[in-house]
Amino acid sequence: MTDLSDLPPARPWRSSALWPAAALLASLALWGYAVTHTDVSGLGDFGLVGALHPAFWAGLALLTAGFWLTLRGPYRHPAWAPAYVVGLLVMERATQAVVYPTPLYAWAWKHDAVIDHLLTAGRLQSADVVGDMAVYDQWPGFFAAQAALVKLLGVDSAAQFMAWWPLVSSLMLLLPLLLMYRTFTEDRRLVWLAVWIFSVANWVGQDYFSPQSVAFALHLGILAIVLRRYAGGTSAATSMSGKAGGPRQAVWTVLLTLLVVAVVISHQLTPGMLVVSLAVLFFARHYRDKVPLITTAVIFLAWCLTAALPFLSATMPDMLRSIGDIGGNVATGYGATPTGTGAVTTSWVARLLSASVLLLAAVGALRQPVLRHRALPLLLLALAPLPMFAASSYGSEMIFRVLMFMLPGAAFFAAAALLPQARTLTAVEAQGTRPEPRRFVWLPLLALLAGTLAFVPSYSGKDRISYFPPAEVDLVRQVIDKAPDGSLVVAADRNYPLAFADYWRVDHYWFLDDAREHVDRIVREPAATLARDMASVEAPGRAYVLFTRGQFADSEMNGLLDKGQLDRIERSVAASPLFERVAGNSAGSAYALRSGTETPEPKEADR
């Protein structure tokens, strides 16, 4: 499926290269100026959105307009579209790494702790040694690879490079996406517009330093190989190998097997989603070879019945109870009850962005029947994740994972909705070079611009929760460094840096994870209740309670406890003779339970 975009330009591209280069360079210059003049020391409810210098928005708008006009103009060179897409990824995914002095996301810090444990212990360990954290030893692929990278780079920890991981992981997605899309069209406009839409709609944050980021890229790589190498009929399989079977078939099968193993040993959910996707393609008769599906299912099952069996045995009852509970699996998403103008607004912007892309995908599939028929496997892959809603809540994140797995196929058809009717090469030659109606240029540009700008609040609107200033990192590090083996660190929730640091020798407890009844008891009688909760720590270990700005931001913006309640808990602990202040700075404070102190009995009403 080709159109004017695949014909040689009417004149040498060098004569029209000045303005695309100027627009791209000007966009990046505006971005560079913006990130060096953005102050993140006092983030508000809108996160990074409220802190960004206005030049950032001008640069992003200019980049989007330049990309669209380069894509749709009469004189196109194939290098400009990828250059603009890379520029987009830099502006989207590198901004936070530049403006924030420390890495974002408590979960990224948690993964750094797992890597630190692997480097310290030198081997995988079971639950009787590291407790609940043993689940990471049962899916060690990502962490083992990162531990090797830490040693190779000669750095102290992954924290020294993990801030750049969103950019790295997003760049990793480009090759599999291009391979998938080029399987179904030769129209470069459609391919690169689909990649752009995928990038701006992928706001769910799974590109951070995590096993999911790598597993997702491998997932797409496997699907790209299957669609190109194992498709039926006069498929890409024939064009890639010249004939079915033979030595090249064995080479592709070996590569496929290695990628599947890497996915299975790195992440819990992605292998299951991969099996579902391959099954949908196979039973819809869109590739003829059983090898990919059987290989993936066997490797996944073998891992579940061996290395992952301890975790699955413990969680299987809850997993079985959640099957079919679609309302519960969807409604329990993280941040499902945002509180405050900023949190509510950014949540709705993100929802509207995703809904708009899915609506455009439906329009594109209906509007271009030839493309719908030819790229039906991508449509099936976009629909395949939907049954996962009925399978599990996946730690209250299933809705985000389903959106992410739907996005590659949905972005392709959304791009088709923004382009004029696809035409064959013969039709183009017959029709000449008639200009397209203006509405096919400007209306789609406005839609693309709106989606691109909406990415920023969707992705960075809750950075007040995700960002931990250096003072907060220093405060937690002080507590961890002075805590003897067997100590306990108590906090409201786990949204602070180093929340899992040294977990093999220091226990962690977050009271907002408890039943609401116990949380209410802490709010009513903070110091005494916390002291009783912490009294079981045996010497030489000590019990610490930690208050940081990250916990307060998370609790407030997600409707857990408000600022007044949190302040009351901290004031009660600070004034209580049961505790002594052991650390503090502008980001928070830490208190230790005094040794040998008698903890009060609970009141009758609290028994």
Sequence and secondary structure as in RCSB ss.txt:
>XXXX:A:sequence
MTDLSDLPPARPWRSSALWPAAALLASLALWGYAVTHTDVSGLGDFGLVGALHPAFWAGLALLTAGFWLTLRGPY
RHPAWAPAYVVGLLVMERATQAVVYPTPLYAWAWKHDAVIDHLLTAGRLQSADVVGDMAVYDQWPGFFAAQAALV
KLLGVDSAAQFMAWWPLVSSLMLLLPLLLMYRTFTEDRRLVWLAVWIFSVANWVGQDYFSPQSVAFALHLGILAI
VLRRYAGGTSAATSMSGKAGGPRQAVWTVLLTLLVVAVVISHQLTPGMLVVSLAVLFFARHYRDKVPLITTAVIF
LAWCLTAALPFLSATMPDMLRSIGDIGGNVATGYGATPTGTGAVTTSWVARLLSASVLLLAAVGALRQPVLRHRA
LPLLLLALAPLPMFAASSYGSEMIFRVLMFMLPGAAFFAAAALLPQARTLTAVEAQGTRPEPRRFVWLPLLALLA
GTLAFVPSYSGKDRISYFPPAEVDLVRQVIDKAPDGSLVVAADRNYPLAFADYWRVDHYWFLDDAREHVDRIVRE
PAATLARDMASVEAPGRAYVLFTRGQFADSEMNGLLDKGQLDRIERSVAASPLFERVAGNSAGSAYALRSGTETP
EPKEADR
>XXXX:A:secstr
   GGGS  SS GGGG HHHHHHHHHHHHHHHHHHHT   TT BTTBGGGTS HHHHHHHHHHHHHHHHHHHSSS
  TTHHHHHHHHHHHHHHSHHHHH SS   HHHHHHHHHHHHHHHHSS   HHHHGGGHHHHHS HHHHHHHHHH
HHHT S GGGTGGGHHHHHHHHTHHHHHHHHHTT   HHHHHHHHHHHHHH  SSTTSSSHHHHHHHHHHHHHHH
HHHHSB SS HHHHHHSSSSSHHHHHHHHHHHHHHHHHHTT SHHHHHHHHHHHHHHHTTSB  SHHHHHHHHHH
HHHHTTTTHHHHHHHHHHHHHHTT HHHHHHT TTSS  SHHHHHHHHHHHHHHHHHHHHHHHHHHH HHHHHHT
HHHHHHHHTTGGGGGT  TTTTHHHHHHHHHHHHHHHHHHHHTS     HHHHHHH S    THHHHHHHHHHHH
HHHHHHHHHHTTHHHH   HHHHHHHHHHHHH  TTEEEEESSS STTTTTTTTTEEEEEGGGS HHHHHHHHHS
HHHHHHHHHTT  TT  EEEEEEHHHHHHHHHTTSS HHHHHHHHHHHHH TTEEEEEEETTEEEEEE TT    
   GGG 
